[in-house]
Amino acid sequence: MSQIDIEKLHLWVQDRETVLKYSTHVEWRYGKKPDYTHSNEKLAQESTRNHPSNSLEALVQNLVRTFDIEANFKTNPAQWLSVVPDQFRMSTNGGSRHTITDLINSGTYKLMIGNTKHYQATAENFETSTGLFHTAFPDGFLWEVLEVYSGPPEIVFKWRHWGEFKGEYKGYAPTGEMIEVIGTSLVRVTDDLKILSLEHYYDNTQFLAKLTSGGKLLKTPQNQQKKSDSLWRRFWNFIQKLWGRKETSPPANLQASRCPFAAVVK
């Protein structure tokens, strides 16, 4: 299955922009479909792979990116295209098997990392967890398929997540380092390439060690003011939700920083 006519297959294995183009009447998390313009530009500059358009690698990358869109932005599981909703499960490093509802409520970062020394999943929710990594990687935390080892129905592939650590992480100073995470995943799919399960394997301790390697930031009045401003913005967003006002669009960089698994991640 080295050469595939992807354009003749289902929408969920097309490229990300095609998927978004034909995604209509969707209940988007922020009121409108995400904009990946910045992310696409960065991918064109920084990706290490340029998979042929009709290769198995391109198909797998497309499928996981569709899943990432849905995991981060679709709040109605009945509208997900990439998975079999009532059967889907996702796990990381052999841990708990999570459902679509878990993903919608918690986000991929929280379920992918779990409770560790430098990140407590039980203390986070979708917004706070996403905000942590958006702050740490303001230019995005990108994702690509490196290699595919086996085709459907059990696809095993190697992936790469990367981004520049330019913003603070939980009070730790940014180092400006390009942080790279390499992992392997097993995805089981149906005959029509819908995901039944995802199993991700990667070293989360190494990733978090890099995010804390710069040491704690000094508590200066300027830093305290930034924290105060952030708390005020969160409070104001909470008030807006109580009033039933819909947020029209997330910041462009926030969208670019979504981890595709981040369900594993992009």
Summary of the structure (lengths in Angstrom):
residues: 266
radius of gyration: 18.2
end to end distance: 24.5
largest distance: 59.6
contacts: 833
relative contact order: 0.18
helix: 39%
strand: 20%
